[in-house]
Amino acid sequence: MPDGMMVDYDGLIPNNVGLNQDARLRKALETWHPGYIDWWKQMGPEGFQENLVYLRTAVGVDPKGWAKFDYVRMPEYKWGILLAPAVEDRRIGFGAQKGEPAWQDVPGEYRAMLRRIIVIQGDTEPASVEQQRHLGATAPSLYDMRNLFQVNVEEGRHLWAMVYLLQKYFGRDGREEAEDLLRRRSGSQDSPRMLGAFNEATPDWLSFYMFTFFTDRDGKMQLEALAQSGFDPLSRTCRFMLTEEAHHMFVGETGVARIIERTCQAMRAAGIEDPGDSERVRALGVIDLPAVQRKMNLHFSLTLDLFGAEISTNAANLFNAGLKGRYREDKLTDDHVLRDATYPVLRCIDGAIVSEAAPALSALNMRLRDDYVADCQGGVGRWNKIIEKAGYDFRLTLPHVAFNRHIGEFTALPVDTEGRVLDAANWAARRDAMLPNADDAAYVASLMRPVSARGAYANWIAPPKVGIDNKPGDFEYVRIEE
């Protein structure tokens, strides 16, 4: 059996990293465990800690049989530490030390940089659980409730993945960082989460689906880049996390798709030919497509900020050091060093947005963001096929990358969704047509009524095409006590 394929389930912490052979590390993680459980009970899904939920649990890292499904109470979920199998004689694939053996221990000169990227990644995982903790109370079905909780417990496991790296490789500093990951709170004034998008509220299920489509997709891009790392334990950790992350984006894409499908069904049944007639559409108790577009505009723009500034010395340093590669670096065909390469970067010059060639090393954030935009576009295209099939010419579109930005070249620049630079007055006048407004919030909130009967769904969302784990349509995904 290849290294790392077998998982030990005998102890407190399921793992395939040999905790039983490392008493110091096992003690450190077991010491951290009660604080994690306290955090989960305080900040995890509110009101459902004692319910049995039909969840998948990672039991290995073999792609053919890595998970099993069963009922479990979430505080008793088996959060394991799982690394993808080691690649024999793995080499650093990029940067100044390209071709040298991958590091099994932290290289001293990169210690601070490496710790920082692990902490930032780790901080996003509990943050999203905190953002979504109230949503169970308004779930549109048991199926959707279960998917929410599945995302939540896997974000918790991803926190464990990063804490393992901190505890094993960074000594006292790592233990302190691990404690801080439990201390910060999403949206807190005193100790907020590290990245802005993870301090935003997730007030409703439309927001949740947009978050899992757009923001979890940023997670995919970052994990893909870190999976290329010359620090082999980080690479192996992220490779397995990507296996779980795919489900989170599935929840987002299919959730929005089901909203669109139901809206189109209701409009057709009512004889509504204009999807832009929001008043008539809302009278049917479904979410109008212009409101979906505005919500897309918000979540897409917030997520773009997570990629950082388009020109970044820090990104260049991480690449040059061999710590963080590009998206699917191992599939690219250039020299993987980039000393003389350039990459097009968008900038605002004299009131116009133009493309300029910049050193490719400095433009790595821009490149990763471009890969992300292309990845998003595939999902949006699938949403539009639903609308087209229903016979409507309305199309959802990603806004321009300069729209509603708070980090990078376009910070606080008044740009519309088409990429036109506006004056302040025009921006203010058009803002409510481009971003979710008070009427949208009030209307969507009015729809958020729980549906907990088996096989039943809220009026504003269509049932899924297939059940989880091939279960029938009326399967009891969450056991609700009467």
Buried (B, 14 or more C-beta within 10 A) or exposed (E): EEEBBEBBEEEEBBBBBEBEEEEEBBEBBEEBBEBBBEBBEEBBBBEBBEBBBBBBBBBBBEEEEBBEBEEBBBEEBBBBBBBBBBBEEBEBBBBEBBEEEBBEEBBEEBEEBBBBBBBBBBBBBBBBBBBBBBBBBBBBBBBBBBBBBBBBBBBBBBBBBBBBBBBBBBEEBBBEBBEBBBEBBBEEEEEBBBBEBBBBEBBBBBBBBBBBBBBBBBBBBBBBBBBBBBBBBBBBBBBBBBBBBEBBBBBBBBBBBBBBBBBBBBBEEEEBEEBEBBEBBBEBBBBBBBBBBBBBBBBBBBBBBBBBBBBBEBBBBBBBBBBBBBBEBEEBEEEBBBEEEBBBBBBBEEEEBEEEEBBBBBBBBBBBBBBBBEBBEEBBEBBBEBBEEBEBEBBBEBBBBBBBBEBBBBEEBBBBBEBBBBEEEEBEEBBEEBBBBEEBBEBBEEBBEBBBEBBBBBBBBBBBEEBBEEBEEEBBBBEBEE
